[in-house]
Amino acid sequence: MLSTRGLWRWVLPSLLVAAWRRYRPFPVRVAGPSMLPTLRQGDRLAVSARLHPRRGDLVIARRDGLEMVKRVRRLDGNVVEVAGDNAAASTDFSAHVEDVVGVAVLRYWPAPRWLKRL
């Protein structure tokens, strides 16, 4: 019979592998003040390209060759309106849904915190 300690040594890695296979997260490093106070410069995020954005989600959106972390304000068909949490330092814009690279699910540095309910 497995002890509790032995069980977690088997279960935890299995859960991590299953989550990785489903969401295929990739790392993103935050640069700039547009998402203050939610995110700070240097925060690191796990982002999934397999999730569809919903209102309120933090997404990585492409504009003019740059990828920016923004919050989804409105979804209207294939158009996503995104904005930063810090209005004074943010560039808000509308983007085609194909310009959304991924949805942030976890801030893993400096302190882990879930950003999206899965």
C-alpha positions as CSV (number, residue, x, y, z in Angstrom):
1,M,0.0,0.0,0.0
2,L,1.3,3.5,-0.9
3,S,1.8,6.0,1.9
4,T,0.4,9.5,1.5
5,R,3.9,10.8,0.8
6,G,4.4,8.1,-1.9
7,L,1.0,8.9,-3.4
8,W,1.9,12.6,-3.8
9,R,5.2,11.7,-5.4
10,W,3.2,9.9,-8.1
11,V,0.1,12.1,-8.3
12,L,1.7,15.6,-8.4
13,P,3.9,14.9,-11.4
14,S,1.0,13.2,-13.2
15,L,-1.2,16.3,-12.7
16,L,1.6,18.6,-13.9
17,V,2.1,16.5,-17.1
18,A,-1.7,16.4,-17.7
19,A,-2.0,20.2,-17.3
20,W,1.0,20.8,-19.6
21,R,-0.5,18.5,-22.3
22,R,-3.8,20.3,-22.2
23,Y,-2.8,23.9,-22.0
24,R,0.7,23.9,-23.5
25,P,1.8,27.0,-21.5
26,F,4.7,29.2,-22.6
27,P,6.5,31.9,-20.6
28,V,6.0,35.7,-21.0
29,R,7.9,38.4,-19.1
30,V,6.0,41.6,-18.3
31,A,7.6,44.9,-19.4
32,G,6.2,48.3,-18.7
33,P,3.7,49.8,-16.3
34,S,0.4,49.5,-18.3
35,M,-0.9,46.7,-16.2
36,L,-0.2,48.2,-12.7
37,P,-1.3,47.3,-10.1
38,T,-2.2,43.8,-11.3
39,L,1.2,43.1,-12.9
40,R,4.5,44.7,-12.4
41,Q,7.6,45.0,-14.6
42,G,9.5,41.7,-14.4
43,D,6.5,39.5,-13.5
44,R,6.5,36.2,-15.3
45,L,3.4,34.6,-16.7
46,A,2.4,31.2,-18.0
47,V,0.3,31.8,-21.1
48,S,-1.8,29.3,-23.0
49,A,-2.6,29.6,-26.7
50,R,-5.2,26.9,-26.4
51,L,-7.7,28.9,-24.4
52,H,-10.3,31.3,-25.8
53,P,-10.3,34.8,-24.3
54,R,-13.3,35.9,-22.2
55,R,-14.2,39.3,-20.9
56,G,-11.8,40.2,-18.0
57,D,-9.0,37.8,-19.0
58,L,-5.4,38.9,-19.3
59,V,-4.3,38.2,-22.8
60,I,-1.2,38.7,-24.9
61,A,-2.2,40.7,-28.0
62,R,-0.2,41.6,-31.0
63,R,-0.2,45.1,-32.4
64,D,2.3,46.7,-34.8
65,G,4.7,43.9,-34.4
66,L,4.7,44.1,-30.5
67,E,3.1,41.7,-28.1
68,M,1.4,43.3,-25.1
69,V,-0.3,42.1,-22.0
70,K,-3.8,43.6,-21.8
71,R,-7.2,42.9,-20.2
72,V,-10.1,42.0,-22.4
73,R,-12.8,44.7,-22.1
74,R,-15.2,43.5,-24.8
75,L,-15.6,40.7,-27.3
76,D,-17.6,41.5,-30.4
77,G,-17.6,38.6,-32.9
78,N,-14.0,38.4,-34.2
79,V,-13.0,41.7,-32.6
80,V,-11.4,41.9,-29.1
81,E,-11.2,45.3,-27.3
82,V,-8.3,45.3,-24.9
83,A,-7.0,47.8,-22.4
84,G,-4.4,48.1,-19.6
85,D,-5.3,48.4,-16.0
86,N,-3.2,51.6,-15.6
87,A,-5.1,54.0,-17.9
88,A,-2.4,56.7,-17.6
89,A,0.3,54.4,-19.0
90,S,-1.7,52.2,-21.3
91,T,-2.4,51.9,-25.0
92,D,-5.9,50.6,-25.5
93,F,-7.0,49.1,-28.8
94,S,-9.2,46.7,-30.7
95,A,-7.6,43.7,-32.3
96,H,-8.8,40.8,-34.4
97,V,-9.2,37.6,-32.4
98,E,-6.3,36.1,-34.4
99,D,-4.0,38.7,-33.0
100,V,-4.6,37.3,-29.5
101,V,-1.5,35.1,-28.9
102,G,-2.7,33.5,-25.7
103,V,-4.5,33.9,-22.4
104,A,-2.5,34.3,-19.2
105,V,-3.3,31.6,-16.6
106,L,-0.7,32.0,-13.9
107,R,1.8,34.5,-12.6
108,Y,4.6,32.3,-11.5
109,W,7.2,34.9,-10.5
110,P,7.7,36.7,-8.1
111,A,4.8,34.9,-6.2
112,P,2.6,32.3,-7.8
113,R,-1.0,33.5,-8.4
114,W,-3.7,32.2,-10.6
115,L,-4.9,34.8,-13.2
116,K,-7.7,32.8,-14.8
117,R,-10.2,30.2,-13.6
118,L,-9.7,27.1,-15.8
